[in-house]
Amino acid sequence: MLAAFFAAILALEGGAFVQESSRLAQGWFKRTVDEVATPSLNVSSCPGYALSSLNETKNGLRAHLSLAGPACNAFGHDIPDLTIEVTYETQTRLHVNIFDTANVQFTIPPDVVALAGPEDDPRLKTHSDLQFNYESTPFSFWITRRSEPDAEPLFDTRIASLPATPIPSVIPEDNSTALDAFPLVFEDQYLQLTSALPLGANIYGLGEVLASSGFRRDVGTGGGVGTIQAMWARDTPDPVDENVYGSHPVYLEHRYNDTTKRSQSHGVFHFGAAGSDILLLTPPASPVSLVQYRVLGGTLDFYFFSGPSPQKVIEQYGALVGLPTWQPAWGFGFHLCRWGYRDVNDTREQVEKMREANIPLEVMWNDIDLYHALRDFTTDPVSFPADEMRAFISELTANHQHYIPILDAAIAKLVNESDVYDPYTRGTDLDVFIKNPNGTEYLGQVWPGFTVFPDWFANQTQAYWTEALRNWSASGVNYSGIWLDMNEASSFCVGSCGTGANLTAATIPDQFFPGTPGNLVTDYPEGYNSTIWGPSGNLTINGTLTFGNDSVQPEHVDIHTKRGLGEAAETDVNLNDPPYAIHNGEGALSAHTVSTNATHANGLVELDVHNLWGLMEEKATHLALLDVQPGKRPFLISRSTFPSSGKWSGHWLGDNISKWRYMYLSIQGVLQFQIFQIPFVGADTCGFQGNTDEELCNRWMQLSAFLPFFRNHNVRSALSQEPYRWDSVAAASRTAISIRYSLLPYWYTLFANASMHGTPPIRALFFEFPDEPELFAVDRQYLIGRDLLVTPVLTPNVSTVDGIFPGQGRVSWRDWYTHEVVDAAVSTNTTLDAPLGHIPLHIRDGSAILMHAQSAYTIEETRQAPYALLVSQAADGYAFGTAYIDDGETVPPTPNTTLTITAHKGTVSLHPSGTYHLSQRLSNLTVLGVGERKPKTVSVNGSGVNGWKFNAALERLTISGLNEDLNHPVLIAWS
């Protein structure tokens, strides 16, 4: 939910930090002003490390690293003694961990992120796909493919492989991009490691971010300036090229060999929670690009994945951090929400209007309007009374629909003895809230006023959270899933602002809420000029389109500049202000979040665990839902994420803007999260902030129907954007949702494969066609699985769209709607008809897609429909597909059946394997690419059938009126 309005709140009473020193008892975390008052702020004198005492281990090696000269203390204290452990964990995964020998730097506890362990196979040291190489003095290392030891390394920290230093600011506007030197730096408050990259490397990942360069990251070549990706979870309404809600320090690199015309991919993951900058730069005249890690603490714990395909890299990453949670089938339906529904009757009315418009609605949501006094786990006694909510949710349930409420991160603090709020009282009794360094409650400020924050490291927090969710459900909010918001965690003031403040003045003034007199959403939709067209805001006036360049101001994109290497404060350095300032979009690390010196139950400080808050809430909520709704798959959507979040939750792309650019940016967001192993992801359709319009919402509803998580959601007081509001949007929505629902077996199978194997359901074009360089930067199109190509319209005032068809002419693509083969240009764009209300969708040859023969109003009703099969044969007659089927609800392992579908010239066969009984039968079959000659006979399991048709122009055979039991093999043949 929108929290962009916090800035003015910073001036409210009580905004100071609580500055007491940390309670950590020992080691490098005792950071006092005197100890680090004068850091050098320059790494050029840092000596690096020397390797000694190397010991071979069963699966790798272990050695000592000692400081190779006088300490430089650039941004803290150099740690003199390090250990390096190299482990060949699997055939495709190599682990290189550099840590302080004393083991006092923070590392992520295994009960927070449980990484997969190594295989017990000593042969991996000599047979792994990857190989670790090193130089002893100064210590450096590089990673190569064992099959190509002389090829350019995948990761290379050798000084000789990097450009000569010093290098002036690579990004002129940001003096932190001056590169003084490339030593290995390992200090208590600053770690630095640099690797060479191929010049103009294809890098994907490193998020969460809305990157102006697109899905492929800017490394500073081809007209780019480079990238500075800050890793610091931040509540902000979708800025471009800045850190936002989640932190994912993992990237996929894709390399193309001009000689062999073949590509290989690999992955690099830094496993750490500390705030950091990751730089992708290419210095002037440099023969290489580079990636540099600048980390505020922790260790240099790296994992390398050998691929060699993009999908294999993603799967290998998932095998390490954990595979995505199983989604319930109903989660693939259409979801509707608005911040600003007046009451339960207004919410009910939206459900009724959707049904009247015959636009399928699977899940109804409520934002914080639901709450009493904006407090978690409550319902407003006037507008959303508990008994009426119980009745409303029962109505949804009876219609096979579902309900999801919001749950904010902060818990309201009681401010007087007459007030009653059990979630706060109970949490205080169980001692589950984050504290100030002196042991008092840490008090932030969020929607309900002064607030406390659950401490996921406290012993009783899981029990507290489960109890609160159970009580809420029992009170009448019988939810099907939970929406986790504000969990970066967000706070509208700086520091423990309630400490010593007047707690009775804790509420957030009305003018900070959208829709109140001081903060109305009154702008016209993007592109509309009321001085030309009048006040209506319509898509067309007198038959003329009203979106025009005369009314659109180009968006200015700044490379974010903050304090750099030469500008860090030299005095009063503490936990709240590390000497190196990462490029946090808010500036100070404690702005708009829990302060970095806040303390957790086990003595950890927020500086080290900030990026974990959302993940830990997701895990706690997932486990709580398993307790409250035993046997049912938990359905969660969360804003802040971290590696392994996909094990517990899905994600939405945050508080986007009702502009065409943000519709386009949503595609790269979804593609990023496939790499991050959080595949169930989508955007606020039609835009959250500002006012949408008919054309934008029409196109966006179509696009989102072909992305995993499909929800329309907008801000309070903005123009209503439920899809029934415009006839054209309603029609486009019905068409797109009907296709989406008919494809449910295909979607469901893709996500089953994600949960079992980590295979990404949504794919960049080069994932499937890795040897086609023209695809490496394409992010205006994408693939659903391997078989469906989506080419959405992403600009206004057009009735065509350009799209590339992968395969370089070796693959044929057919139009979903007409089944015609596309006359596609090779390796360049083809112009497609796309009038308003139509989204181009194409089927790849060689595909076999199980579908539902009819779509219905809800997922449950659709799942009861018979099956249909669509086969698009390749030139040699071959096609292949699978369909995973289970009850769509219970937590695996659960009975399931997989249908394997194979086509050859003249035949299509289906073979079931599993224990789940398929009650729906196969009712019809469409085969494309059967040739131009009409078959003489068609049979099913050896018996002739008559209900078939043939279209020579489309090479299409259709068989209807089937009633085949899919629990047994089925063979369809024609001759």
Secondary structure, DSSP 8 states (H G I E B T S, - for coil): ---GGGGGGGGSS------------SGGG---TTTTSS-----TT---EEEEEEEEETTEEEEEEEE-SS---SSS-B-SEEEEEEEE-SSSEEEEEEEETT--S----TTTS------S-TTHHHHSSEEEEEETTTTEEEEEETTBTTS--SEE--GGGS--S-B--SSTT-GGG-B-----EEBSS-EEEEEEEETT-EEEEEES---TT-SB---S-TT---EEEEE-----S--SSS--S--EEEEEEEEEETTTTEEEEEEEEE---S-EEEEEE--TT-SEEEEEEEESSS-EEEEEE--SSHHHHHHHHHHHH-------GGGGSEEE--TT--SHHHHHHHHHHHHHTT----EEEE-GGGSSTT-TT---TTTS-HHHHHHHHHHHHHTT-EEEEEEES-EE---STT---HHHHHHHHHT-B-B-TTSSB--EEETTEEEE-B-TTSTTHHHHHHHHHHHHHHHT---SSEEEESTTTB-SSSSSTTTTS-GGG-S--GGGSTTSTTS------TT--HHHH-SS--SEETTEE---GGG-------------TTTS-SSS--TTS-SS----TTSSTTTTBS-TT-B-TTS-BHHHHGGGHHHHHHHHHHHHHHHHSTTB---EEESS--TTGGGT-EEE--S-BSSHHHHHHHHHHHHHHHHTT---EE-EET-SBS---HHHHHHHHHHHTTSSSEEE---TTS----GGGSHHHHHHHHHHHHHHHHTHHHHHHHHHHHHHH---SEE-HHHH-TT-GGGTT--S-EEETTTEEE----SSS-SEEEEE-SSTTSS-EEETTT--B----SSSEEEEE--TT---EEEETTEEEEEESS--SSHHHHHTS-EEEEEE--TTS-EEEEEEE--SSB-SS---EEEEEEEETTEEEEEEEES----S-EEEEEEE---SS--S-EEETTEE---EEEETTTTEEEE-S--B-TTS-EEEEE-
